Structures are given as C-alpha cells and as structure tokens.
Amino acid sequence: MSRTSLKEFKEKAFLNRAVEKEYNALKPEYIIKKKLIAMRKEAGLTQEKLAELMGTKKSNISRLESFKNNISPRIDTLMSYAKATGHELKVDFV
C-alpha cells in the first residue's frame, strides 16, 4: 500500500470548496512565516541570537515563527526582525 503524496492529498481535499477556501485564506500567513525562518537561517542566526539582537526573548521569536500561532505580529516587530537579519521590510499591495 503506497502513501498518499501531499499533492494527491490536497487535490482530494480541495474537492471540498470550503477546505480550499480556508487553505487559500491562510496561505499569506504561512508564506510570511516561512520567509521569516528563511531570513533568520540565511543570516546564520539562532532564535536565541536573533532575540538578543531584537531585545526580546527567544520564546517571542519562536512564537512569531510558529505555524501553530495565529496572532499577527506588529509592523514594528517585523521591521525589527528584518533589520536584525540584514533586511528591510517592504509592504506592497497588488
């Protein structure tokens, strides 16, 4: 018995339009969190070191990067995160 791939699972799940709608609603949040983690890793920083640079606690960084957390970060937090990782925050609407 073979395992279902993620692609196959999503195709089947998306037959239910409510599931697809909810998935698409959460997509921007997941994109941002994945980007934050990638930025930190590219900068060679641990959560602990990033927290130190931002003047906060490691648990706050962990919560910010967590896919289980549904609290939206403040703009100033994202700006501080970007600066600490050598980036600049740019917000755009399309």
Backbone as CSV, one residue per row, in Angstrom:
resi,resn,N_x,N_y,N_z,CA_x,CA_y,CA_z,C_x,C_y,C_z
1,MET,0.837,-1.166,0.000,0.000,0.000,0.000,0.896,1.247,0.000
2,SER,0.716,2.115,-0.988,1.561,3.301,-1.074,0.937,4.463,-0.305
3,ARG,1.806,5.362,0.111,1.357,6.527,0.864,0.870,7.597,-0.110
4,THR,-0.108,8.340,0.305,-0.630,9.441,-0.485,0.354,10.600,-0.432
5,SER,0.656,11.171,-1.594,1.549,12.328,-1.626,0.777,13.566,-1.171
6,LEU,1.513,14.606,-0.812,0.874,15.847,-0.400,0.028,16.409,-1.539
7,LYS,0.555,16.334,-2.749,-0.174,16.830,-3.915,-1.501,16.094,-4.075
8,GLU,-1.464,14.783,-3.959,-2.694,13.975,-4.081,-3.666,14.291,-2.954
9,PHE,-3.135,14.451,-1.748,-3.977,14.776,-0.597,-4.687,16.109,-0.803
10,LYS,-3.922,17.128,-1.258,-4.510,18.449,-1.483,-5.562,18.404,-2.580
11,GLU,-5.287,17.683,-3.661,-6.256,17.580,-4.750,-7.570,16.992,-4.247
12,LYS,-7.460,15.961,-3.435,-8.666,15.328,-2.889,-9.370,16.256,-1.902
13,ALA,-8.594,16.906,-1.030,-9.182,17.800,-0.029,-9.864,18.992,-0.687
14,PHE,-9.274,19.486,-1.780,-9.811,20.667,-2.446,-11.091,20.393,-3.229
15,LEU,-11.489,19.141,-3.296,-12.803,18.844,-3.872,-13.887,19.472,-3.002
16,ASN,-13.561,19.639,-1.733,-14.434,20.360,-0.804,-14.032,21.835,-0.886
17,ARG,-14.852,22.658,-1.477,-14.534,24.071,-1.704,-14.284,24.840,-0.404
18,ALA,-14.914,24.431,0.677,-14.685,25.101,1.964,-13.254,24.880,2.433
19,VAL,-12.714,23.693,2.199,-11.334,23.385,2.571,-10.385,24.231,1.727
20,GLU,-10.637,24.294,0.436,-9.787,25.085,-0.456,-9.830,26.565,-0.083
21,LYS,-11.000,27.068,0.242,-11.153,28.472,0.626,-10.356,28.781,1.891
22,GLU,-10.446,27.913,2.887,-9.716,28.112,4.143,-8.208,28.021,3.919
23,TYR,-7.786,27.068,3.109,-6.368,26.910,2.771,-5.831,28.198,2.139
24,ASN,-6.553,28.727,1.179,-6.122,29.942,0.494,-6.136,31.155,1.412
25,ALA,-7.048,31.187,2.369,-7.098,32.288,3.323,-5.868,32.294,4.235
26,LEU,-5.346,31.125,4.561,-4.186,31.017,5.450,-2.853,31.117,4.708
27,LYS,-2.871,30.997,3.403,-1.649,30.952,2.617,-0.716,32.139,2.849
28,PRO,-1.200,33.400,2.855,-0.279,34.521,3.083,0.450,34.445,4.426
29,GLU,-0.240,34.017,5.457,0.383,33.890,6.779,1.521,32.866,6.751
30,TYR,1.294,31.745,6.102,2.327,30.713,6.014,3.510,31.180,5.173
31,ILE,3.243,31.928,4.121,4.318,32.461,3.287,5.203,33.384,4.110
32,ILE,4.597,34.250,4.903,5.360,35.182,5.734,6.201,34.425,6.757
33,LYS,5.605,33.462,7.431,6.344,32.716,8.456,7.518,31.944,7.850
34,LYS,7.296,31.329,6.687,8.375,30.615,6.009,9.490,31.575,5.612
35,LYS,9.116,32.774,5.180,10.109,33.779,4.799,10.913,34.234,6.012
36,LEU,10.246,34.457,7.139,10.959,34.861,8.354,12.000,33.817,8.743
37,ILE,11.606,32.569,8.741,12.527,31.486,9.114,13.702,31.433,8.139
38,ALA,13.410,31.568,6.852,14.473,31.540,5.842,15.439,32.702,6.029
39,MET,14.921,33.894,6.320,15.767,35.071,6.544,16.699,34.855,7.730
40,ARG,16.142,34.308,8.812,16.957,34.073,10.018,18.055,33.061,9.727
41,LYS,17.700,31.988,9.051,18.695,30.947,8.750,19.753,31.458,7.780
42,GLU,19.343,32.232,6.769,20.307,32.804,5.825,21.285,33.738,6.529
43,ALA,20.805,34.411,7.564,21.665,35.312,8.343,22.549,34.534,9.313
44,GLY,22.348,33.223,9.407,23.149,32.393,10.304,22.823,32.604,11.766
45,LEU,21.581,32.965,12.043,21.177,33.262,13.419,20.300,32.159,14.001
46,THR,20.509,31.893,15.270,19.596,31.034,16.011,18.456,31.919,16.517
47,GLN,17.401,31.306,16.986,16.325,32.091,17.589,16.846,32.861,18.799
48,GLU,17.737,32.248,19.554,18.294,32.898,20.731,19.079,34.154,20.355
49,LYS,19.956,34.045,19.344,20.777,35.173,18.933,19.906,36.275,18.328
50,LEU,18.914,35.900,17.538,18.006,36.883,16.950,17.248,37.628,18.047
51,ALA,16.786,36.901,19.031,16.079,37.533,20.148,16.978,38.546,20.854
52,GLU,18.233,38.180,21.048,19.190,39.086,21.678,19.349,40.357,20.844
53,LEU,19.487,40.207,19.534,19.641,41.370,18.647,18.399,42.263,18.643
54,MET,17.246,41.645,18.823,15.988,42.396,18.804,15.594,42.912,20.186
55,GLY,16.329,42.502,21.217,15.999,42.933,22.570,14.737,42.284,23.100
56,THR,14.570,41.016,22.775,13.383,40.287,23.226,13.796,38.904,23.707
57,LYS,12.822,38.044,23.958,13.088,36.691,24.434,12.987,35.692,23.289
58,LYS,13.703,34.599,23.419,13.674,33.524,22.422,12.257,33.012,22.230
59,SER,11.475,32.947,23.296,10.107,32.443,23.199,9.250,33.323,22.282
60,ASN,9.547,34.632,22.242,8.813,35.520,21.340,9.148,35.235,19.883
61,ILE,10.409,34.940,19.603,10.821,34.595,18.242,10.188,33.265,17.844
62,SER,10.219,32.318,18.748,9.614,31.012,18.494,8.127,31.152,18.178
63,ARG,7.447,31.956,18.960,6.014,32.188,18.752,5.764,32.876,17.410
64,LEU,6.591,33.846,17.071,6.468,34.579,15.814,6.623,33.653,14.610
65,GLU,7.536,32.705,14.702,7.808,31.785,13.596,6.905,30.558,13.587
66,SER,6.152,30.351,14.632,5.338,29.147,14.775,4.139,29.138,13.837
67,PHE,3.930,28.004,13.185,2.767,27.834,12.315,1.510,27.532,13.136
68,LYS,1.689,27.253,14.411,0.545,26.972,15.288,-0.015,28.246,15.913
69,ASN,0.752,29.321,15.831,0.343,30.587,16.435,-0.461,31.396,15.425
70,ASN,-1.613,31.870,15.824,-2.439,32.639,14.896,-2.508,34.125,15.254
71,ILE,-1.580,34.586,16.084,-1.525,36.001,16.442,-0.647,36.715,15.416
72,SER,-1.163,37.786,14.843,-0.422,38.539,13.834,0.617,39.441,14.495
73,PRO,1.826,39.466,13.937,2.864,40.329,14.503,2.607,41.791,14.165
74,ARG,3.119,42.670,14.998,3.016,44.106,14.747,4.028,44.495,13.672
75,ILE,3.741,45.566,12.961,4.646,46.040,11.908,6.027,46.354,12.473
76,ASP,6.080,46.976,13.650,7.392,47.304,14.216,8.188,46.049,14.575
77,THR,7.502,44.975,14.921,8.185,43.708,15.192,8.787,43.154,13.906
78,LEU,8.028,43.208,12.822,8.540,42.739,11.536,9.710,43.604,11.057
79,MET,9.626,44.905,11.309,10.726,45.801,10.935,11.989,45.472,11.724
80,SER,11.839,45.216,13.012,12.971,44.861,13.862,13.575,43.523,13.442
81,TYR,12.711,42.557,13.121,13.151,41.235,12.656,13.951,41.391,11.372
82,ALA,13.408,42.177,10.438,14.082,42.395,9.159,15.456,43.025,9.372
83,LYS,15.521,44.060,10.179,16.793,44.750,10.442,17.813,43.811,11.064
84,ALA,17.392,43.024,12.038,18.300,42.108,12.734,18.848,41.025,11.803
85,THR,18.118,40.720,10.739,18.569,39.692,9.797,19.201,40.291,8.543
86,GLY,19.390,41.620,8.555,20.047,42.272,7.430,19.116,42.575,6.270
87,HIS,17.844,42.723,6.559,16.845,43.007,5.531,16.106,44.299,5.844
88,GLU,15.254,44.671,4.927,14.385,45.823,5.113,12.963,45.369,4.804
89,LEU,12.020,45.785,5.621,10.615,45.418,5.399,10.041,46.299,4.299
90,LYS,9.400,45.666,3.341,8.730,46.379,2.257,7.319,45.809,2.172
91,VAL,6.332,46.675,2.272,4.927,46.252,2.192,4.363,46.749,0.867
92,ASP,3.650,45.877,0.190,3.103,46.228,-1.116,1.735,45.616,-1.262
93,PHE,0.883,46.273,-1.985,-0.433,45.744,-2.290,-0.551,45.555,-3.790
94,VAL,-1.076,44.433,-4.198,-1.247,44.158,-5.635,-2.682,43.838,-5.949
